[in-house]
Amino acid sequence: MILSWFRKPKIVTEVAGNEIVVTLPGTNFRVIYTHMGKGQLVANSFSSAKRVGEKSTITFPKFLALAWAAANAKAREIGWVV
């Protein structure tokens, strides 16, 4: 038996130029972080509009917390942050 509160949502990170795009599939949740140099990431674009009939299991603030962690992990992986 899998307990639902132990499941983490599947966060997707993609690198596009000097940006890291973080999304949550099945929702319109998206945040774009821009690499500003010297190990700095700045969130510069957010999207939280709900789709008609969407039943998200996560709130946008919770998504932002997960997105920040995912973006930092990706930035470390590609050498933007030490």
C-alpha positions as CSV (number, residue, x, y, z in Angstrom):
1,M,0.0,0.0,0.0
2,I,1.4,3.4,-1.0
3,L,0.4,6.3,1.3
4,S,-0.6,9.3,-0.7
5,W,1.2,11.8,1.6
6,F,4.5,10.1,1.0
7,R,4.3,10.5,-2.8
8,K,6.1,13.6,-4.2
9,P,4.7,15.3,-7.3
10,K,6.8,14.7,-10.4
11,I,8.6,18.0,-11.0
12,V,10.2,18.5,-14.4
13,T,13.2,20.7,-15.0
14,E,14.6,21.8,-18.4
15,V,17.5,24.0,-19.3
16,A,16.9,26.6,-22.0
17,G,19.9,28.9,-22.6
18,N,20.5,30.7,-19.3
19,E,17.1,29.7,-17.9
20,I,15.8,26.7,-15.9
21,V,12.1,26.0,-16.5
22,V,10.4,24.0,-13.8
23,T,6.9,22.6,-14.4
24,L,4.4,20.2,-12.8
25,P,2.9,17.9,-15.5
26,G,-0.9,17.8,-15.5
27,T,-1.1,21.4,-14.3
28,N,-0.2,24.9,-15.6
29,F,2.2,25.4,-12.7
30,R,5.5,26.8,-14.1
31,V,8.3,28.9,-12.9
32,I,11.3,30.1,-14.9
33,Y,14.6,30.8,-13.1
34,T,17.3,32.9,-14.9
35,H,21.0,32.3,-14.2
36,M,22.4,35.7,-13.3
37,G,26.0,34.6,-12.9
38,K,28.1,34.2,-9.8
39,G,25.8,31.4,-8.6
40,Q,22.6,33.4,-8.6
41,L,19.2,32.2,-9.8
42,V,16.3,34.6,-10.0
43,A,12.7,33.6,-10.5
44,N,11.4,35.8,-13.3
45,S,8.2,34.2,-14.5
46,F,5.4,32.4,-12.8
47,S,2.3,30.6,-14.0
48,S,-0.4,29.2,-11.7
49,A,-3.6,29.3,-13.8
50,K,-5.8,26.3,-13.2
51,R,-7.1,24.3,-16.2
52,V,-10.9,23.7,-16.3
53,G,-11.6,20.6,-14.3
54,E,-8.1,20.3,-12.9
55,K,-7.8,18.6,-9.6
56,S,-4.3,19.5,-8.4
57,T,-3.0,17.6,-5.4
58,I,-0.6,20.4,-4.7
59,T,-0.9,24.1,-3.9
60,F,1.0,26.6,-5.9
61,P,3.0,27.7,-2.8
62,K,4.1,24.1,-2.2
63,F,5.0,23.8,-5.9
64,L,7.2,26.9,-5.6
65,A,9.1,25.3,-2.7
66,L,9.6,22.1,-4.7
67,A,10.5,24.1,-7.8
68,W,13.2,26.1,-6.0
69,A,14.8,22.9,-4.7
70,A,14.6,21.3,-8.2
71,A,16.1,24.4,-9.9
72,N,18.9,24.6,-7.4
73,A,19.7,20.9,-7.9
74,K,19.7,21.3,-11.7
75,A,21.9,24.4,-11.4
76,R,24.4,22.4,-9.3
77,E,24.3,19.6,-11.8
78,I,25.2,21.8,-14.7
79,G,27.8,23.9,-12.8
80,W,25.9,27.2,-12.4
81,V,26.0,26.9,-8.6
82,V,28.6,25.3,-6.4
